[in-house]
């Protein structure tokens, strides 16, 4: 199988290359860039010298259509244009946020740019693998979820779907490493600004908010406004989403534990901890795992959920490869069976 990566010079792109390089079903990889054509990947990332011998090509539809799958690891506003030029025989996995939201007006309001055509939005399958596997199997265009939504939704959907919590009062307090902001330098992620520091940003404004709400509504059949506050912490990779919600009457910790185990017993990349045992970001570093812990506070009647992922893996490229595996009928763990890097 042949794979193409458009936008290969970002962190998401180089992570796709790392995984696909040893994927047993991939026979060839081509990489493309709109700004660095002619350069080798080793020039952008010296750590792949003498390992990855790929040269960035100019983005042309006819060249992309030579591949079985095309990964679009591009900035907002780009993928819709290229998707419309690609053959229906080519599987497309979009890692940008351009195709995640169902309604153009919602995209425009949160992303402050024109949306992709509504017909394209409706055609794209949302790629939260554990909850949309059947649709993904037959998808031609797949929208890979955002990093924060992946961590939050994998933790929240099992209890929201069964009405075990008051979803409209869900609070999501999430922290991410600096790779979540991309490779382009900025004052926000400058070493001197991040070292020994802890930042809150885009309070009530983060563009992943409507994505989380849309998916919760999809599984609960009711509006689910959430309070989502992201933070930037001085580490390279990882997301920890700590979530709080009131338990509905009649639910206890044993019920909650049973919900989680039933929801994920057939999903190899979600690992559930015992009650009151919480995961750390290091425990999923460099892998496609999502680890979830929880506890019930009987004093306040609240459920606390802790969900951790590697933002570049389960939050981006790893989940994209997981989705590719499902789309082509391969076992989900193909090419992704990594042990976490520890310590």
N, C-alpha and C positions, 0 to 999 in steps of 0.2 A: 504494500500500500504506500502511496506517495502523499507526503504532507507538505503544505506551504504555510509559511508564517509571514504575515504582513505586519510590519512594525516590530521587527525582531530585535531592535537595539534597546528596548526598555527592559525593566526587570521581569515583566511578564513574559516577554519574548525569549530572554536567555534561559528562563526557567523551563519554558516549553522545549527548547533545544536540549537542555540537560535530560529531560525525561524521554523525549522522542529518540535521542541518540542511542539509547539502549532498549527501546521498545521492540519486542520481538516481531511485531507485525508491520513495522515501518521499514520500507526498503530504500526510501530516499527522502531527503528533506531539502527544500529550497527556501531561502529567506529573501525578503523584499523590504525595501525602505524608500520613502519618498524624498529623503534628504541625504542619505549616505550611500547611495548606490555606487558600486565599485569597490567599496571597502570590505575587508574581511571581518568576520566576527572576532577574530583574534586581535584585530586593531582596536576594536571597541572594548573587548573583554580579554585581556592577556592571559587570564587563567585557563582559557580553552586552547592555548597555543599547542600545536601538534596533536590535539585531540579532536577538535571540531574544525574541519577545513571547508568552511562555507563562505561564499562571497555574496554580498547583498546585491540583489538585482533591482532593476526598475520595475515598478508596479504596472503590469499590463494584464488586462482581463484574459487575453488569449493564453498567456503563460500560466495564470492561476488556474484556468480551466483544465490544464493538463494533470491536475492533482485530484486525488480522491477526497481529500479534506483540506480546507483552508481555515487557518486560525487568524482572526482579525484582532490583533493586539494593538489597537490604534486609539488615538485620543477621541474625545466626544465629537460627534458630527461628521465622522469620516466613514464609518462602516456601512451606513445606509447606501451611500453612493456606490461602493464597491459590490455590495450584495446584489444590487439590481443589475450589475453587469456580468454576474457569474452564472454559469450553466446550472440548470436544475439537477444535473447529474452529479454535481459537486456538493458535498456536505460542507456547510459553513458553521463555524463556531465563533461567535462574536464575544470577545472579552470586554468590550466597552459597555457603557450603559445605554447605548442608543436604542436597543430593542427590548429592554426589560419592562417598560411600562406599557400598559394596554391602551392608554388614551393619549392622543397627541397633546391635548391641553394640559395634562398633568406633567408630561415631559417638559413642555415649554415653560411652565410655571417654576419648575424646580431646577432645570438645567440652563434656563435663560438663553435658549437657542431654538431654532426651528426643529420640529420633530421629524422623524422618518415618516413616510406615508403610512396611513392607518392600516392599509392592507398588508404592509410588510410587518407592522407590529402584531397584527392578528395571526400572521403566518408563523412567526417565531415562537418556538417552544421555550418556556422558562426552564433553565437547566439545573434546578436544585435536585440533584440526582435521586436522592432517597425518597423524594415525594412526587416525582414526575417521571419515574422510570418508564412506564408504559408509553407515554407520549413521546419520550425521547427516542425510543426504539425506532419510530417511524419518521422522526424529524429530518427535514432537509436543512432548515435554518434553526440554529439553537442560540439562545441568549444566555451566556454564562452569568450566574448571579454575582453581585458585588461581594466584597469581602466581609463587611459588617453584616449585611443581610444573611449571608451564609451562617455565620456564627450565631446570630440572634435567632434566626428561624429554626435551625436545627434544634436549638434548645427550647423554643417556645411552642412550636406547632403541636407536639404531642399532647400538651396540656390544654392548649387553646382549642384544638379540634374537638376535644371531649368535654369542653365547657367546664374544666376543672378550675379555671382561674377566671377572674374578671378581666378579660383581655383589654377592655377600654382603659384600664388603669395600669397597664403594663409599663414599667420603667426599664429602659435599657441603658446601662452605664457601660460604655465600651472603651477599651484602650488598645491602641495599635502601635507597632513599631514604625520607624521612619520610612521603610520601603513602601508603605502604603501611600505615601505622597509622590511616588515615582522617582525617576533618576535625575530629573532636571534640578539643579541647585536652587535654593531659595532661602530667604532669611528665616523662614519657619523651621527649616530642617538643618540649617547651618550648625556645625558641631558646637560652636561657641554659644549658640542659642538653645541647643537641646541638651548638652551635657549638664548633669546635675539639675535638670529642669523637668517639669511635668506640665503639659499645656492642655487646656480645653479649647475647642474651636468649633465654629459653625453650630453653635447652640440653637436648636429649633430650626436650623436652616440646611442641614446636611441632605444632599440629594439622594442618599440611601433611605431616607425616611419613607417616602411614598412607596418604594419597592417593598419594604418590610410590611407596611400597612396593606398594600395590595395583596400580598401573599397570605397574610393572616386572614383577610376578608375572604379570600378564595377558600380557605379551609374551615372557616367558621360561619360563612354565609351572613355575616353582619359587619358593619363598619367597625374598624379597629384602630382608632387614633392612638398612637403610642408617644411616649416621651423618650426621645433618643438623644443622648448626649455623648459625642465622641471626644476622646482625649488622645494626645500624642505623647508617647513615653520614650525615654532614651534607650531603645533597643532596636535591633535591626529588623527582626521578623516577629510576627506573632500578633494575635488578637485575643483578648480576654473580654467577653461580654458577660457582665454580671447583671442579672435581671430580677426584678421584684414585681410581684403581683398578688393581690388578695386571693386566697383560696375560696372557691364556692362552698357553700354549706354541704356537709356530708363527706368531704374528701379528707383523707389523712395521708401520712407519708407512705404507708404500704400501698395505697391505691396509686399514688404518684409513681412510685418505683415500678409497679406493674405496668403502668402506661408506657414508661420509657423502654422497658425491656421488650414489651410487645411491639412497640413502634419500630425498634431497630434491630430485632433479633436476626433478621435476614440481610442486614446491611453491614458489610465488613469494615467500613471506614468510620463508623460511629461507635464509640466505646463509652459505656455508661458506668459511672462509679457508684459504689454503694452510698446510701444516705449519709450525708455529712462528711463525705470524702471528696475533696475538690481537686481538679486538675490544674496544672501549671502550664504555661506556654512552652517551656522547654521540653515537655513531654510529648509534644507533637512536632517539634522543630524539624523541618526538612521533609515532612510527610504529608499525606493526604488525609490524615485522621482528624476527626473532631471528637474531643473528649468532653463529656458532660457530667457535672455533679450537681447535686441539689440538696436542699434541706427545707423542712417545714418548721416555721417558728409558731409553736402552738400558742405562745403568749399573744402574738399580734395577728395570728391567722394569715400570715403571709408565706408565700413560697419564694425561696431564693434559688435561682438557677445560675450556674457558672458554666459557660461554654468556651472552649479554647480551640483555635485553629492556627495553622501557619498561613498568614495572609497571602503569600505567594503560591502556596500549594492548594489546600482545600479552598482558600479564598480567591483563587485565580487559576493558575496553570494546571495544578493537579486535578481540580474538579473538571477543567476543560478536557483533559485526557480521559478522566473517568467517563465523561459524557461521550467522548469519541468512542470509547470501548463499547458502550451501550448501543450507540448508533450503528456500529458495524457488527454487533453480535458477539463481541469478545467478552470474557469474564471481566468484571469491573476492575479487578486488581492487576490486570495485565499491565506490565511496565511501571506499576506504582507500588510494588511490594517492598517499601523501604522501612528499615528500622529507624526510629527517631535518632537524630544526632544529639548525643548527650555525653557530657554536660554542655 
